[in-house]
Amino acid sequence: MKRIFTAPKIIGTLLLVINIYWLYLFADLYYLYHFTNARFPYMIPDYVLFIHMAISIIGIYLGTKVFLKKLPPFRWAAIDILLIVMGLVLENIIMN
């Protein structure tokens, strides 16, 4: 019997969901900063938002490749998580 849920499909879907949410989060934050009258006590600089959005676009690309079984899932999932962590560390270094 053919298995519907394989490791590449599950991990690829998980990578896609995480990175699409990551992209939405920072794109929405950029929108709120520039196109609403909301006031924020603390604002992340635009270039940090763009770095996070670029990392999430790379993650979406990796997630689709893993889902289509063109890349090994566990190695690229670790690389994607490492990219996200590097983005957070970079944000903390820049902001402090």
C-alpha positions as CSV (number, residue, x, y, z in Angstrom):
1,M,0.0,0.0,0.0
2,K,1.3,3.4,-0.9
3,R,1.8,5.8,2.0
4,I,0.2,9.2,1.5
5,F,2.0,11.0,4.4
6,T,5.8,10.6,4.0
7,A,8.5,12.4,5.9
8,P,9.3,14.9,3.0
9,K,5.7,15.8,2.6
10,I,5.1,16.4,6.3
11,I,8.4,18.3,6.9
12,G,7.9,20.3,3.6
13,T,4.4,21.3,4.7
14,L,5.6,22.3,8.1
15,L,8.4,24.4,6.6
16,L,5.9,26.0,4.3
17,V,3.4,26.8,7.1
18,I,6.1,28.3,9.3
19,N,7.7,30.4,6.6
20,I,4.4,31.7,5.2
21,Y,3.4,32.7,8.7
22,W,6.9,34.3,9.2
23,L,6.5,36.3,5.9
24,Y,2.9,37.4,6.9
25,L,4.0,38.5,10.3
26,F,6.8,40.8,9.1
27,A,4.9,42.0,6.0
28,D,2.0,42.9,8.2
29,L,4.3,44.7,10.6
30,Y,5.8,46.7,7.7
31,Y,2.2,47.6,6.6
32,L,1.2,48.7,10.1
33,Y,4.4,50.8,10.4
34,H,3.9,52.7,7.1
35,F,0.2,52.7,6.1
36,T,-1.7,53.1,9.3
37,N,-1.9,55.8,12.0
38,A,-1.0,53.4,14.7
39,R,1.8,54.6,17.1
40,F,4.4,52.1,18.3
41,P,6.7,52.6,21.3
42,Y,9.3,50.4,19.7
43,M,9.7,49.9,15.9
44,I,12.0,47.4,14.1
45,P,14.0,49.1,11.3
46,D,12.8,48.4,7.8
47,Y,16.0,46.7,6.7
48,V,15.6,44.1,9.5
49,L,12.0,43.5,8.4
50,F,13.2,43.0,4.8
51,I,15.9,40.6,6.0
52,H,13.3,38.5,7.8
53,M,11.0,38.6,4.8
54,A,13.9,37.4,2.5
55,I,14.7,34.6,5.0
56,S,11.1,33.5,4.9
57,I,11.0,33.6,1.1
58,I,14.1,31.4,1.0
59,G,12.3,29.1,3.5
60,I,9.2,28.9,1.3
61,Y,11.4,27.9,-1.6
62,L,13.2,25.2,0.5
63,G,9.8,24.0,1.8
64,T,8.5,23.5,-1.7
65,K,11.6,21.7,-2.8
66,V,11.4,19.4,0.2
67,F,7.7,18.8,-0.4
68,L,8.4,17.8,-4.0
69,K,11.2,15.4,-2.7
70,K,14.0,17.3,-4.5
71,L,15.9,18.0,-1.3
72,P,16.5,15.7,1.7
73,P,14.0,16.8,4.4
74,F,15.9,16.7,7.7
75,R,19.0,18.5,6.6
76,W,17.1,21.3,4.9
77,A,14.7,21.6,7.8
78,A,17.7,22.1,10.1
79,I,19.1,24.7,7.7
80,D,15.8,26.6,7.6
81,I,15.5,26.6,11.3
82,L,19.1,27.8,11.5
83,L,18.2,30.7,9.0
84,I,15.3,31.8,11.2
85,V,17.5,31.7,14.4
86,M,20.2,33.7,12.6
87,G,17.6,36.3,11.6
88,L,16.5,36.6,15.2
89,V,20.0,36.8,16.5
90,L,20.8,39.4,13.9
91,E,17.8,41.4,14.9
92,N,18.9,41.3,18.6
93,I,22.4,42.4,17.7
94,I,21.3,45.3,15.5
95,M,18.6,46.5,18.0
96,N,20.9,46.5,21.0
